[in-house]
Amino acid sequence: MQLALPSEVPGYVCGVMKVPFFTYASALALAELPYAVGAVVAGDSIVRGQTIWLIALGALAALSMVTAYRLLHRALRRKNA
């Protein structure tokens, strides 16, 4: 849920559901930290003119999305079977 929605919505929902703070903070860190690091590295590579880091970060993001897509479809096929 944390990855699929803007940060405020899961915060409100988890607050209403009385999710323990440590559990919520762990999910938030897991979801937001890779994006934050990627944004900083991408911004720094643009400012310094090091396009190789930007290309590598883009390739890593694309590979991660393809992997997640395949894992999701594999899990859904198993569930429906």
N, CA, C and O atoms as a MOPAC input file, in Angstrom:
PM7 MOZYME 1SCF
protein

 N      0.82900 1    -1.18300 1     0.00000 1
 C      0.00000 1     0.00000 1     0.00000 1
 C      0.87600 1     1.25100 1     0.00000 1
 O      0.53500 1     2.24100 1    -0.64700 1
 N      1.98200 1     1.21900 1     0.70600 1
 C      2.84400 1     2.38400 1     0.82700 1
 C      3.42600 1     2.79000 1    -0.52800 1
 O      3.59400 1     3.98100 1    -0.79000 1
 N      3.73300 1     1.82800 1    -1.38600 1
 C      4.30200 1     2.13800 1    -2.68900 1
 C      3.25200 1     2.62400 1    -3.68100 1
 O      3.57600 1     3.40100 1    -4.57800 1
 N      2.02200 1     2.19100 1    -3.54300 1
 C      1.00200 1     2.46100 1    -4.55000 1
 C      0.29600 1     3.79900 1    -4.36500 1
 O     -0.28600 1     4.31400 1    -5.31900 1
 N      0.33000 1     4.36000 1    -3.19600 1
 C     -0.42500 1     5.57500 1    -2.91200 1
 C      0.49800 1     6.70200 1    -2.45800 1
 O      1.61100 1     6.43900 1    -2.00100 1
 N      0.05400 1     7.95200 1    -2.57800 1
 C      0.84200 1     9.06200 1    -2.01400 1
 C      1.03800 1     8.85500 1    -0.51500 1
 O      0.20900 1     8.22300 1     0.14000 1
 N      2.11200 1     9.37600 1     0.01800 1
 C      2.50000 1     9.11100 1     1.40900 1
 C      1.43200 1     9.47400 1     2.43200 1
 O      1.33500 1     8.82000 1     3.47100 1
 N      0.64100 1    10.48500 1     2.16600 1
 C     -0.33500 1    10.93100 1     3.15800 1
 C     -1.45200 1     9.90700 1     3.36500 1
 O     -1.88900 1     9.68900 1     4.49500 1
 N     -1.91200 1     9.28300 1     2.28800 1
 C     -3.05200 1     8.37000 1     2.38200 1
 C     -2.73900 1     7.16500 1     3.28400 1
 O     -3.51000 1     6.89000 1     4.20400 1
 N     -1.63000 1     6.43400 1     3.04900 1
 C     -1.33400 1     5.31400 1     3.96200 1
 C     -1.11100 1     5.78200 1     5.40400 1
 O     -1.41800 1     5.05500 1     6.34800 1
 N     -0.58100 1     6.98600 1     5.57100 1
 C     -0.39600 1     7.51600 1     6.92100 1
 C     -1.71300 1     7.67200 1     7.64700 1
 O     -1.84200 1     7.27600 1     8.80600 1
 N     -2.69700 1     8.25100 1     6.96500 1
 C     -4.02700 1     8.41600 1     7.57400 1
 C     -4.68900 1     7.06600 1     7.82700 1
 O     -5.24400 1     6.83100 1     8.90000 1
 N     -4.62500 1     6.17900 1     6.82900 1
 C     -5.26200 1     4.86300 1     6.96700 1
 C     -4.62400 1     4.07500 1     8.10500 1
 O     -5.32600 1     3.48300 1     8.92500 1
 N     -3.29700 1     4.06600 1     8.15400 1
 C     -2.61600 1     3.32700 1     9.22600 1
 C     -2.88400 1     3.95400 1    10.59000 1
 O     -2.94500 1     3.24800 1    11.59700 1
 N     -3.04300 1     5.27200 1    10.62800 1
 C     -3.39100 1     5.93400 1    11.88600 1
 C     -4.78500 1     5.54000 1    12.36300 1
 O     -4.99200 1     5.27400 1    13.54700 1
 N     -5.72700 1     5.50300 1    11.44300 1
 C     -7.10300 1     5.11300 1    11.79700 1
 C     -7.14300 1     3.65700 1    12.23800 1
 O     -7.88900 1     3.30300 1    13.15100 1
 N     -6.33900 1     2.80800 1    11.58900 1
 C     -6.31800 1     1.38400 1    11.92300 1
 C     -5.44100 1     1.08700 1    13.14100 1
 O     -5.34100 1    -0.06200 1    13.57300 1
 N     -4.81100 1     2.12000 1    13.68800 1
 C     -3.95200 1     1.99800 1    14.87200 1
 C     -2.79200 1     1.02300 1    14.65100 1
 O     -2.49000 1     0.18800 1    15.50400 1
 N     -2.14600 1     1.15100 1    13.47700 1
 C     -0.94900 1     0.35500 1    13.17800 1
 C      0.17100 1     0.86100 1    14.08600 1
 O      0.33700 1     2.07200 1    14.23100 1
 N      0.94000 1    -0.03400 1    14.69700 1
 C      2.04600 1     0.40200 1    15.55500 1
 C      3.02400 1     1.29400 1    14.77900 1
 O      3.29400 1     1.06600 1    13.60000 1
 N      3.54500 1     2.31300 1    15.47000 1
 C      4.41300 1     3.28600 1    14.81700 1
 C      5.63000 1     2.62600 1    14.18400 1
 O      5.99000 1     2.97100 1    13.05800 1
 N      6.27300 1     1.68900 1    14.87200 1
 C      7.47500 1     1.04600 1    14.33500 1
 C      7.16700 1     0.30800 1    13.03600 1
 O      7.96100 1     0.34600 1    12.09700 1
 N      6.03000 1    -0.35800 1    12.98000 1
 C      5.63100 1    -1.06800 1    11.76600 1
 C      5.42100 1    -0.08300 1    10.62700 1
 O      5.89300 1    -0.31100 1     9.51300 1
 N      4.71200 1     1.01700 1    10.89800 1
 C      4.46800 1     2.02400 1     9.86900 1
 C      5.77400 1     2.67900 1     9.42300 1
 O      5.99900 1     2.85500 1     8.22600 1
 N      6.62900 1     3.03900 1    10.36900 1
 C      7.89100 1     3.68800 1    10.02400 1
 C      8.79400 1     2.76000 1     9.20900 1
 O      9.49300 1     3.21400 1     8.30300 1
 N      8.78100 1     1.48100 1     9.52300 1
 C      9.57700 1     0.51400 1     8.75300 1
 C      9.06800 1     0.40600 1     7.31600 1
 O      9.86500 1     0.39400 1     6.37700 1
 N      7.76300 1     0.32800 1     7.14000 1
 C      7.18500 1     0.25800 1     5.79400 1
 C      7.45800 1     1.54100 1     5.02100 1
 O      7.75200 1     1.49900 1     3.82700 1
 N      7.36200 1     2.66900 1     5.69200 1
 C      7.63400 1     3.94900 1     5.04800 1
 C      9.09000 1     4.04100 1     4.60400 1
 O      9.37600 1     4.47700 1     3.48900 1
 N     10.00300 1     3.63400 1     5.46600 1
 C     11.42300 1     3.67000 1     5.11000 1
 C     11.72300 1     2.72700 1     3.95300 1
 O     12.47700 1     3.07300 1     3.04400 1
 N     11.14300 1     1.55500 1     3.98400 1
 C     11.35900 1     0.58100 1     2.91500 1
 C     10.84600 1     1.10700 1     1.57900 1
 O     11.46300 1     0.87000 1     0.54100 1
 N      9.73800 1     1.80800 1     1.59900 1
 C      9.14400 1     2.31400 1     0.36900 1
 C      9.80900 1     3.59800 1    -0.12300 1
 O      9.98700 1     3.76500 1    -1.32900 1
 N     10.17300 1     4.49000 1     0.76200 1
 C     10.65100 1     5.81500 1     0.37000 1
 C     12.16200 1     5.92200 1     0.21700 1
 O     12.63400 1     6.74500 1    -0.56800 1
 N     12.92500 1     5.13000 1     0.92900 1
 C     14.37900 1     5.27100 1     0.90900 1
 C     14.99500 1     5.04000 1    -0.46900 1
 O     15.83300 1     5.83800 1    -0.88900 1
 N     14.61800 1     3.98500 1    -1.18800 1
 C     15.21300 1     3.81600 1    -2.52300 1
 C     14.89500 1     4.98100 1    -3.46600 1
 O     15.74700 1     5.39300 1    -4.25300 1
 N     13.68400 1     5.50600 1    -3.38900 1
 C     13.31800 1     6.64500 1    -4.22800 1
 C     14.14600 1     7.87600 1    -3.85700 1
 O     14.62400 1     8.59400 1    -4.73600 1
 N     14.31400 1     8.11600 1    -2.56600 1
 C     15.07700 1     9.28000 1    -2.11500 1
 C     16.53900 1     9.18300 1    -2.55300 1
 O     17.10500 1    10.15700 1    -3.04900 1
 N     17.14200 1     8.02300 1    -2.37300 1
 C     18.53300 1     7.83400 1    -2.78900 1
 C     18.66100 1     7.98300 1    -4.30400 1
 O     19.59700 1     8.61900 1    -4.78900 1
 N     17.73300 1     7.40200 1    -5.04500 1
 C     17.76600 1     7.51600 1    -6.49700 1
 C     17.62300 1     8.95300 1    -6.95800 1
 O     18.31300 1     9.37500 1    -7.88700 1
 N     16.74000 1     9.71000 1    -6.32600 1
 C     16.54700 1    11.11400 1    -6.70200 1
 C     17.80300 1    11.93700 1    -6.42500 1
 O     18.17000 1    12.79600 1    -7.22800 1
 N     18.45700 1    11.68500 1    -5.30600 1
 C     19.68400 1    12.41100 1    -4.97800 1
 C     20.80600 1    12.06000 1    -5.95100 1
 O     21.51300 1    12.94700 1    -6.43000 1
 N     20.97300 1    10.77400 1    -6.24300 1
 C     22.02700 1    10.34600 1    -7.17400 1
 C     21.75700 1    10.89400 1    -8.57400 1
 O     22.67800 1    11.35400 1    -9.24800 1
 N     20.49400 1    10.84700 1    -9.01300 1
 C     20.15000 1    11.36600 1   -10.34200 1
 C     20.39400 1    12.86800 1   -10.41700 1
 O     20.97400 1    13.35400 1   -11.38800 1
 N     19.96100 1    13.59800 1    -9.41200 1
 C     20.18600 1    15.04400 1    -9.38800 1
 C     21.66000 1    15.39900 1    -9.36900 1
 O     22.09900 1    16.30600 1   -10.07600 1
 N     22.41700 1    14.68700 1    -8.56300 1
 C     23.85600 1    14.93600 1    -8.48500 1
 C     24.54800 1    14.62900 1    -9.81100 1
 O     25.44800 1    15.35900 1   -10.22700 1
 N     24.13300 1    13.56200 1   -10.46900 1
 C     24.75900 1    13.21200 1   -11.74700 1
 C     24.43300 1    14.24200 1   -12.82700 1
 O     25.26200 1    14.50400 1   -13.69800 1
 N     23.25100 1    14.82200 1   -12.78100 1
 C     22.90200 1    15.86800 1   -13.74300 1
 C     23.72200 1    17.12100 1   -13.48900 1
 O     24.25500 1    17.71800 1   -14.42500 1
 N     23.82700 1    17.52200 1   -12.22200 1
 C     24.57900 1    18.72700 1   -11.88200 1
 C     26.04900 1    18.58100 1   -12.24900 1
 O     26.65500 1    19.52500 1   -12.75600 1
 N     26.62700 1    17.41500 1   -12.00000 1
 C     28.04600 1    17.19200 1   -12.29000 1
 C     28.30800 1    16.79700 1   -13.74800 1
 O     29.45900 1    16.71200 1   -14.17500 1
 N     27.23800 1    16.55700 1   -14.50300 1
 C     27.39900 1    16.18600 1   -15.89600 1
 C     27.87600 1    14.76000 1   -16.09800 1
 O     28.46800 1    14.44800 1   -17.13200 1
 N     27.63200 1    13.89700 1   -15.13700 1
 C     28.03400 1    12.48900 1   -15.21600 1
 C     26.82500 1    11.66200 1   -15.64600 1
 O     26.10700 1    11.10200 1   -14.81700 1
 N     26.62100 1    11.60000 1   -16.94300 1
 C     25.42800 1    10.93700 1   -17.45100 1
 C     25.45500 1     9.42700 1   -17.24800 1
 O     24.40500 1     8.78600 1   -17.29100 1
 N     26.62400 1     8.84800 1   -17.02800 1
 C     26.70000 1     7.39500 1   -16.84300 1
 C     25.90600 1     6.96300 1   -15.61000 1
 O     25.25200 1     5.92000 1   -15.63000 1
 N     25.95800 1     7.76000 1   -14.53500 1
 C     25.19500 1     7.42500 1   -13.33100 1
 C     23.70200 1     7.54400 1   -13.59200 1
 O     22.91200 1     6.74000 1   -13.09800 1
 N     23.32400 1     8.54300 1   -14.36300 1
 C     21.91600 1     8.71900 1   -14.69000 1
 C     21.40500 1     7.55800 1   -15.53500 1
 O     20.30700 1     7.05400 1   -15.29800 1
 N     22.18200 1     7.13800 1   -16.50500 1
 C     21.80500 1     6.00700 1   -17.35400 1
 C     21.75500 1     4.71500 1   -16.53100 1
 O     20.83000 1     3.91700 1   -16.68100 1
 N     22.74600 1     4.51300 1   -15.66900 1
 C     22.78000 1     3.31300 1   -14.83300 1
 C     21.58700 1     3.27700 1   -13.87700 1
 O     20.98400 1     2.22500 1   -13.66500 1
 N     21.25600 1     4.41600 1   -13.31100 1
 C     20.11300 1     4.48300 1   -12.39900 1
 C     18.81500 1     4.20400 1   -13.14000 1
 O     17.94400 1     3.50500 1   -12.62100 1
 N     18.67700 1     4.73600 1   -14.33500 1
 C     17.49300 1     4.46900 1   -15.14800 1
 C     17.37600 1     2.99900 1   -15.51200 1
 O     16.29000 1     2.42300 1   -15.46100 1
 N     18.50800 1     2.39100 1   -15.88300 1
 C     18.50300 1     0.95900 1   -16.22100 1
 C     18.14700 1     0.11400 1   -15.00200 1
 O     17.39600 1    -0.85400 1   -15.11600 1
 N     18.67900 1     0.47300 1   -13.84500 1
 C     18.35900 1    -0.25400 1   -12.61600 1
 C     16.87900 1    -0.12100 1   -12.26800 1
 O     16.25000 1    -1.09200 1   -11.84900 1
 N     16.32700 1     1.06500 1   -12.44000 1
 C     14.90500 1     1.27000 1   -12.16800 1
 C     14.04900 1     0.45000 1   -13.13300 1
 O     13.06800 1    -0.17000 1   -12.72300 1
 N     14.41700 1     0.44600 1   -14.39900 1
 C     13.66100 1    -0.33900 1   -15.38900 1
 C     13.74100 1    -1.82900 1   -15.08200 1
 O     12.73600 1    -2.53500 1   -15.16800 1
 N     14.92000 1    -2.30800 1   -14.72800 1
 C     15.09300 1    -3.70900 1   -14.38100 1
 C     14.26900 1    -4.07300 1   -13.14100 1
 O     13.67100 1    -5.14700 1   -13.07900 1
 N     14.24400 1    -3.18500 1   -12.17800 1
 C     13.44800 1    -3.42700 1   -10.96900 1
 C     11.96300 1    -3.50500 1   -11.28700 1
 O     11.25600 1    -4.35100 1   -10.74000 1
 N     11.48200 1    -2.62800 1   -12.17000 1
 C     10.06700 1    -2.65100 1   -12.53400 1
 C      9.69500 1    -3.91700 1   -13.29700 1
 O      8.63600 1    -4.49800 1   -13.05800 1
 N     10.55200 1    -4.34300 1   -14.20600 1
 C     10.28200 1    -5.56900 1   -14.96100 1
 C     10.27700 1    -6.77300 1   -14.02700 1
 O      9.41700 1    -7.64700 1   -14.14300 1
 N     11.22600 1    -6.82300 1   -13.10800 1
 C     11.29400 1    -7.92300 1   -12.14400 1
 C     10.04400 1    -7.94700 1   -11.25600 1
 O      9.46400 1    -9.00900 1   -11.02900 1
 N      9.63600 1    -6.79200 1   -10.76200 1
 C      8.44400 1    -6.71900 1    -9.92000 1
 C      7.19900 1    -7.13800 1   -10.70200 1
 O      6.33600 1    -7.83200 1   -10.16500 1
 N      7.10200 1    -6.72800 1   -11.94800 1
 C      5.97400 1    -7.09400 1   -12.80400 1
 C      5.90100 1    -8.60700 1   -12.98200 1
 O      4.83000 1    -9.20300 1   -12.86300 1
 N      7.03900 1    -9.21800 1   -13.26600 1
 C      7.06400 1   -10.67600 1   -13.46100 1
 C      6.72800 1   -11.42200 1   -12.18000 1
 O      5.98900 1   -12.40600 1   -12.20800 1
 N      7.26700 1   -10.96000 1   -11.05600 1
 C      6.96600 1   -11.61000 1    -9.77800 1
 C      5.48500 1   -11.49200 1    -9.42900 1
 O      4.88300 1   -12.43900 1    -8.92100 1
 N      4.90400 1   -10.33000 1    -9.70300 1
 C      3.48400 1   -10.14000 1    -9.43000 1
 C      2.63500 1   -11.08100 1   -10.27400 1
 O      1.71800 1   -11.72200 1    -9.76000 1
 N      2.93400 1   -11.16500 1   -11.56100 1
 C      2.13900 1   -12.03600 1   -12.42100 1
 C      2.32700 1   -13.51200 1   -12.08400 1
 O      1.38600 1   -14.29800 1   -12.19900 1
 N      3.52000 1   -13.88900 1   -11.67600 1
 C      3.75400 1   -15.27200 1   -11.25600 1
 C      2.93000 1   -15.58700 1   -10.00500 1
 O      2.32200 1   -16.65200 1    -9.90500 1
 N      2.91800 1   -14.65400 1    -9.06100 1
 C      2.14100 1   -14.86000 1    -7.83200 1
 C      0.64500 1   -14.91100 1    -8.11800 1
 O     -0.07700 1   -15.70400 1    -7.51300 1
 N      0.18200 1   -14.07800 1    -9.02800 1
 C     -1.24400 1   -14.07600 1    -9.36700 1
 C     -1.64900 1   -15.34900 1   -10.09000 1
 O     -2.74300 1   -15.87000 1    -9.87100 1
 N     -0.76200 1   -15.85800 1   -10.95900 1
 C     -1.06200 1   -17.12100 1   -11.64900 1
 C     -1.14600 1   -18.27000 1   -10.66500 1
 O     -2.02400 1   -19.12400 1   -10.78900 1
 N     -0.24600 1   -18.30800 1    -9.68500 1
 C     -0.29000 1   -19.36200 1    -8.67300 1
 C     -1.56000 1   -19.27900 1    -7.83800 1
 O     -2.15200 1   -20.30000 1    -7.48900 1
 N     -1.96900 1   -18.06500 1    -7.52300 1
 C     -3.16600 1   -17.87300 1    -6.70300 1
 C     -4.41400 1   -18.31100 1    -7.46000 1
 O     -5.31800 1   -18.90400 1    -6.87100 1
 N     -4.47200 1   -18.02900 1    -8.74900 1
 C     -5.63600 1   -18.40200 1    -9.55800 1
 C     -5.65400 1   -19.87300 1    -9.94800 1
 O     -6.70500 1   -20.40700 1   -10.30400 1
 N     -4.52500 1   -20.51900 1    -9.88600 1
 C     -4.44500 1   -21.93700 1   -10.29600 1
 C     -4.98900 1   -22.87300 1    -9.22800 1
 O     -4.99300 1   -24.08900 1    -9.41700 1

